Amino acid sequence: MIYSFDDLRIDEDEFKKLDQNTLETLAPLYHSTNINLLAKLIRRNR
């Protein structure tokens, strides 16, 4: 399935400002599907 920023209601400019390494480190600590999905999107967009 392909997600767009509009589908996920994520501001693309703000997304680019995220510290990707920190998010990838923290994502597994939260039992949240949304945070894990966000980490997966970051991995794909590197």
PDB file with one MODEL, atoms N, CA, C and O in Angstrom:
MODEL        1
ATOM      1  N   MET A   1       0.844  -1.166   0.000  1.00  0.00           N
ATOM      2  CA  MET A   1       0.000   0.000   0.000  1.00  0.00           C
ATOM      3  C   MET A   1       0.898   1.241   0.000  1.00  0.00           C
ATOM      4  O   MET A   1       1.901   1.279   0.714  1.00  0.00           O
ATOM      5  N   ILE A   2       0.557   2.220  -0.769  1.00  0.00           N
ATOM      6  CA  ILE A   2       1.317   3.456  -0.857  1.00  0.00           C
ATOM      7  C   ILE A   2       0.563   4.541  -0.099  1.00  0.00           C
ATOM      8  O   ILE A   2      -0.623   4.774  -0.336  1.00  0.00           O
ATOM      9  N   TYR A   3       1.269   5.197   0.814  1.00  0.00           N
ATOM     10  CA  TYR A   3       0.685   6.283   1.576  1.00  0.00           C
ATOM     11  C   TYR A   3       1.246   7.603   1.071  1.00  0.00           C
ATOM     12  O   TYR A   3       2.409   7.690   0.678  1.00  0.00           O
ATOM     13  N   SER A   4       0.414   8.615   1.087  1.00  0.00           N
ATOM     14  CA  SER A   4       0.895   9.955   0.776  1.00  0.00           C
ATOM     15  C   SER A   4       0.857  10.780   2.058  1.00  0.00           C
ATOM     16  O   SER A   4       0.224  10.387   3.037  1.00  0.00           O
ATOM     17  N   PHE A   5       1.523  11.902   2.048  1.00  0.00           N
ATOM     18  CA  PHE A   5       1.499  12.761   3.222  1.00  0.00           C
ATOM     19  C   PHE A   5       0.087  13.227   3.528  1.00  0.00           C
ATOM     20  O   PHE A   5      -0.262  13.391   4.697  1.00  0.00           O
ATOM     21  N   ASP A   6      -0.737  13.445   2.506  1.00  0.00           N
ATOM     22  CA  ASP A   6      -2.121  13.860   2.737  1.00  0.00           C
ATOM     23  C   ASP A   6      -2.915  12.757   3.427  1.00  0.00           C
ATOM     24  O   ASP A   6      -3.726  13.035   4.311  1.00  0.00           O
ATOM     25  N   ASP A   7      -2.685  11.498   3.027  1.00  0.00           N
ATOM     26  CA  ASP A   7      -3.397  10.386   3.651  1.00  0.00           C
ATOM     27  C   ASP A   7      -3.088  10.282   5.135  1.00  0.00           C
ATOM     28  O   ASP A   7      -3.957   9.940   5.937  1.00  0.00           O
ATOM     29  N   LEU A   8      -1.850  10.578   5.492  1.00  0.00           N
ATOM     30  CA  LEU A   8      -1.418  10.438   6.882  1.00  0.00           C
ATOM     31  C   LEU A   8      -1.535  11.733   7.669  1.00  0.00           C
ATOM     32  O   LEU A   8      -1.273  11.760   8.871  1.00  0.00           O
ATOM     33  N   ARG A   9      -1.928  12.809   6.992  1.00  0.00           N
ATOM     34  CA  ARG A   9      -2.048  14.127   7.612  1.00  0.00           C
ATOM     35  C   ARG A   9      -0.725  14.566   8.240  1.00  0.00           C
ATOM     36  O   ARG A   9      -0.685  15.052   9.371  1.00  0.00           O
ATOM     37  N   ILE A  10       0.345  14.383   7.483  1.00  0.00           N
ATOM     38  CA  ILE A  10       1.673  14.789   7.925  1.00  0.00           C
ATOM     39  C   ILE A  10       2.125  15.954   7.054  1.00  0.00           C
ATOM     40  O   ILE A  10       2.047  15.893   5.827  1.00  0.00           O
ATOM     41  N   ASP A  11       2.594  17.003   7.696  1.00  0.00           N
ATOM     42  CA  ASP A  11       3.139  18.148   6.974  1.00  0.00           C
ATOM     43  C   ASP A  11       4.523  17.746   6.455  1.00  0.00           C
ATOM     44  O   ASP A  11       5.422  17.448   7.242  1.00  0.00           O
ATOM     45  N   GLU A  12       4.687  17.738   5.159  1.00  0.00           N
ATOM     46  CA  GLU A  12       5.921  17.248   4.544  1.00  0.00           C
ATOM     47  C   GLU A  12       7.136  18.071   4.976  1.00  0.00           C
ATOM     48  O   GLU A  12       8.214  17.511   5.176  1.00  0.00           O
ATOM     49  N   ASP A  13       6.981  19.377   5.121  1.00  0.00           N
ATOM     50  CA  ASP A  13       8.099  20.219   5.548  1.00  0.00           C
ATOM     51  C   ASP A  13       8.528  19.885   6.978  1.00  0.00           C
ATOM     52  O   ASP A  13       9.721  19.824   7.275  1.00  0.00           O
ATOM     53  N   GLU A  14       7.564  19.672   7.846  1.00  0.00           N
ATOM     54  CA  GLU A  14       7.874  19.314   9.232  1.00  0.00           C
ATOM     55  C   GLU A  14       8.482  17.916   9.303  1.00  0.00           C
ATOM     56  O   GLU A  14       9.368  17.661  10.119  1.00  0.00           O
ATOM     57  N   PHE A  15       8.014  17.031   8.467  1.00  0.00           N
ATOM     58  CA  PHE A  15       8.547  15.667   8.396  1.00  0.00           C
ATOM     59  C   PHE A  15      10.037  15.696   8.080  1.00  0.00           C
ATOM     60  O   PHE A  15      10.812  14.934   8.658  1.00  0.00           O
ATOM     61  N   LYS A  16      10.429  16.558   7.182  1.00  0.00           N
ATOM     62  CA  LYS A  16      11.835  16.658   6.778  1.00  0.00           C
ATOM     63  C   LYS A  16      12.709  17.211   7.897  1.00  0.00           C
ATOM     64  O   LYS A  16      13.923  17.002   7.888  1.00  0.00           O
ATOM     65  N   LYS A  17      12.118  17.910   8.858  1.00  0.00           N
ATOM     66  CA  LYS A  17      12.865  18.487   9.972  1.00  0.00           C
ATOM     67  C   LYS A  17      13.132  17.477  11.095  1.00  0.00           C
ATOM     68  O   LYS A  17      13.982  17.718  11.953  1.00  0.00           O
ATOM     69  N   LEU A  18      12.421  16.362  11.094  1.00  0.00           N
ATOM     70  CA  LEU A  18      12.578  15.376  12.161  1.00  0.00           C
ATOM     71  C   LEU A  18      13.989  14.803  12.171  1.00  0.00           C
ATOM     72  O   LEU A  18      14.595  14.596  11.121  1.00  0.00           O
ATOM     73  N   ASP A  19      14.497  14.552  13.359  1.00  0.00           N
ATOM     74  CA  ASP A  19      15.770  13.861  13.498  1.00  0.00           C
ATOM     75  C   ASP A  19      15.481  12.373  13.292  1.00  0.00           C
ATOM     76  O   ASP A  19      14.941  11.703  14.172  1.00  0.00           O
ATOM     77  N   GLN A  20      15.843  11.885  12.141  1.00  0.00           N
ATOM     78  CA  GLN A  20      15.482  10.526  11.744  1.00  0.00           C
ATOM     79  C   GLN A  20      16.112   9.476  12.651  1.00  0.00           C
ATOM     80  O   GLN A  20      15.466   8.481  12.978  1.00  0.00           O
ATOM     81  N   ASN A  21      17.345   9.678  13.056  1.00  0.00           N
ATOM     82  CA  ASN A  21      18.012   8.694  13.917  1.00  0.00           C
ATOM     83  C   ASN A  21      17.330   8.594  15.274  1.00  0.00           C
ATOM     84  O   ASN A  21      17.158   7.496  15.803  1.00  0.00           O
ATOM     85  N   THR A  22      16.944   9.723  15.834  1.00  0.00           N
ATOM     86  CA  THR A  22      16.267   9.724  17.132  1.00  0.00           C
ATOM     87  C   THR A  22      14.916   9.022  17.025  1.00  0.00           C
ATOM     88  O   THR A  22      14.564   8.210  17.881  1.00  0.00           O
ATOM     89  N   LEU A  23      14.173   9.331  15.987  1.00  0.00           N
ATOM     90  CA  LEU A  23      12.867   8.701  15.821  1.00  0.00           C
ATOM     91  C   LEU A  23      13.000   7.195  15.658  1.00  0.00           C
ATOM     92  O   LEU A  23      12.220   6.439  16.236  1.00  0.00           O
ATOM     93  N   GLU A  24      13.973   6.753  14.883  1.00  0.00           N
ATOM     94  CA  GLU A  24      14.188   5.311  14.683  1.00  0.00           C
ATOM     95  C   GLU A  24      14.578   4.632  15.993  1.00  0.00           C
ATOM     96  O   GLU A  24      14.213   3.481  16.233  1.00  0.00           O
ATOM     97  N   THR A  25      15.314   5.339  16.833  1.00  0.00           N
ATOM     98  CA  THR A  25      15.722   4.783  18.124  1.00  0.00           C
ATOM     99  C   THR A  25      14.540   4.695  19.081  1.00  0.00           C
ATOM    100  O   THR A  25      14.396   3.711  19.807  1.00  0.00           O
ATOM    101  N   LEU A  26      13.697   5.719  19.083  1.00  0.00           N
ATOM    102  CA  LEU A  26      12.588   5.775  20.034  1.00  0.00           C
ATOM    103  C   LEU A  26      11.360   4.968  19.614  1.00  0.00           C
ATOM    104  O   LEU A  26      10.619   4.489  20.473  1.00  0.00           O
ATOM    105  N   ALA A  27      11.135   4.812  18.327  1.00  0.00           N
ATOM    106  CA  ALA A  27       9.912   4.168  17.826  1.00  0.00           C
ATOM    107  C   ALA A  27       9.643   2.804  18.462  1.00  0.00           C
ATOM    108  O   ALA A  27       8.510   2.548  18.870  1.00  0.00           O
ATOM    109  N   PRO A  28      10.635   1.921  18.563  1.00  0.00           N
ATOM    110  CA  PRO A  28      10.341   0.604  19.154  1.00  0.00           C
ATOM    111  C   PRO A  28       9.962   0.662  20.634  1.00  0.00           C
ATOM    112  O   PRO A  28       9.364  -0.279  21.156  1.00  0.00           O
ATOM    113  N   LEU A  29      10.305   1.753  21.309  1.00  0.00           N
ATOM    114  CA  LEU A  29       9.994   1.875  22.732  1.00  0.00           C
ATOM    115  C   LEU A  29       8.519   2.165  22.982  1.00  0.00           C
ATOM    116  O   LEU A  29       8.011   1.929  24.078  1.00  0.00           O
ATOM    117  N   TYR A  30       7.845   2.669  21.976  1.00  0.00           N
ATOM    118  CA  TYR A  30       6.417   2.984  22.076  1.00  0.00           C
ATOM    119  C   TYR A  30       5.637   1.870  21.392  1.00  0.00           C
ATOM    120  O   TYR A  30       6.010   1.414  20.311  1.00  0.00           O
ATOM    121  N   HIS A  31       4.593   1.453  22.001  1.00  0.00           N
ATOM    122  CA  HIS A  31       3.761   0.406  21.413  1.00  0.00           C
ATOM    123  C   HIS A  31       2.634   1.083  20.630  1.00  0.00           C
ATOM    124  O   HIS A  31       1.448   0.902  20.904  1.00  0.00           O
ATOM    125  N   SER A  32       3.066   1.871  19.643  1.00  0.00           N
ATOM    126  CA  SER A  32       2.129   2.649  18.845  1.00  0.00           C
ATOM    127  C   SER A  32       2.301   2.305  17.369  1.00  0.00           C
ATOM    128  O   SER A  32       3.390   2.428  16.808  1.00  0.00           O
ATOM    129  N   THR A  33       1.233   1.884  16.770  1.00  0.00           N
ATOM    130  CA  THR A  33       1.261   1.572  15.345  1.00  0.00           C
ATOM    131  C   THR A  33       1.642   2.799  14.530  1.00  0.00           C
ATOM    132  O   THR A  33       2.390   2.692  13.559  1.00  0.00           O
ATOM    133  N   ASN A  34       1.132   3.963  14.919  1.00  0.00           N
ATOM    134  CA  ASN A  34       1.420   5.180  14.158  1.00  0.00           C
ATOM    135  C   ASN A  34       2.894   5.552  14.199  1.00  0.00           C
ATOM    136  O   ASN A  34       3.466   5.928  13.176  1.00  0.00           O
ATOM    137  N   ILE A  35       3.506   5.453  15.357  1.00  0.00           N
ATOM    138  CA  ILE A  35       4.925   5.804  15.471  1.00  0.00           C
ATOM    139  C   ILE A  35       5.775   4.796  14.707  1.00  0.00           C
ATOM    140  O   ILE A  35       6.738   5.175  14.039  1.00  0.00           O
ATOM    141  N   ASN A  36       5.430   3.536  14.799  1.00  0.00           N
ATOM    142  CA  ASN A  36       6.176   2.526  14.049  1.00  0.00           C
ATOM    143  C   ASN A  36       5.989   2.698  12.545  1.00  0.00           C
ATOM    144  O   ASN A  36       6.924   2.472  11.777  1.00  0.00           O
ATOM    145  N   LEU A  37       4.814   3.088  12.124  1.00  0.00           N
ATOM    146  CA  LEU A  37       4.569   3.366  10.711  1.00  0.00           C
ATOM    147  C   LEU A  37       5.404   4.561  10.252  1.00  0.00           C
ATOM    148  O   LEU A  37       5.970   4.544   9.159  1.00  0.00           O
ATOM    149  N   LEU A  38       5.478   5.578  11.074  1.00  0.00           N
ATOM    150  CA  LEU A  38       6.284   6.755  10.751  1.00  0.00           C
ATOM    151  C   LEU A  38       7.758   6.369  10.613  1.00  0.00           C
ATOM    152  O   LEU A  38       8.430   6.825   9.687  1.00  0.00           O
ATOM    153  N   ALA A  39       8.262   5.542  11.514  1.00  0.00           N
ATOM    154  CA  ALA A  39       9.652   5.086  11.421  1.00  0.00           C
ATOM    155  C   ALA A  39       9.880   4.293  10.137  1.00  0.00           C
ATOM    156  O   ALA A  39      10.926   4.420   9.501  1.00  0.00           O
ATOM    157  N   LYS A  40       8.906   3.484   9.763  1.00  0.00           N
ATOM    158  CA  LYS A  40       9.021   2.714   8.520  1.00  0.00           C
ATOM    159  C   LYS A  40       9.055   3.654   7.305  1.00  0.00           C
ATOM    160  O   LYS A  40       9.829   3.433   6.373  1.00  0.00           O
ATOM    161  N   LEU A  41       8.235   4.679   7.313  1.00  0.00           N
ATOM    162  CA  LEU A  41       8.236   5.648   6.213  1.00  0.00           C
ATOM    163  C   LEU A  41       9.585   6.349   6.110  1.00  0.00           C
ATOM    164  O   LEU A  41      10.088   6.592   5.013  1.00  0.00           O
ATOM    165  N   ILE A  42      10.156   6.666   7.243  1.00  0.00           N
ATOM    166  CA  ILE A  42      11.470   7.324   7.252  1.00  0.00           C
ATOM    167  C   ILE A  42      12.525   6.404   6.638  1.00  0.00           C
ATOM    168  O   ILE A  42      13.352   6.849   5.841  1.00  0.00           O
ATOM    169  N   ARG A  43      12.496   5.139   7.004  1.00  0.00           N
ATOM    170  CA  ARG A  43      13.473   4.196   6.431  1.00  0.00           C
ATOM    171  C   ARG A  43      13.341   4.128   4.925  1.00  0.00           C
ATOM    172  O   ARG A  43      14.347   4.073   4.218  1.00  0.00           O
ATOM    173  N   ARG A  44      12.123   4.132   4.424  1.00  0.00           N
ATOM    174  CA  ARG A  44      11.888   4.047   2.973  1.00  0.00           C
ATOM    175  C   ARG A  44      12.325   5.298   2.235  1.00  0.00           C
ATOM    176  O   ARG A  44      12.730   5.229   1.074  1.00  0.00           O
ATOM    177  N   ASN A  45      12.245   6.443   2.902  1.00  0.00           N
ATOM    178  CA  ASN A  45      12.546   7.712   2.248  1.00  0.00           C
ATOM    179  C   ASN A  45      13.987   8.165   2.376  1.00  0.00           C
ATOM    180  O   ASN A  45      14.328   9.267   1.946  1.00  0.00           O
ATOM    181  N   ARG A  46      14.825   7.351   2.950  1.00  0.00           N
ATOM    182  CA  ARG A  46      16.242   7.720   3.086  1.00  0.00           C
ATOM    183  C   ARG A  46      16.951   7.650   1.780  1.00  0.00           C
ATOM    184  O   ARG A  46      18.148   7.928   1.711  1.00  0.00           O
TER     185      ARG A  46
ENDMDL
END
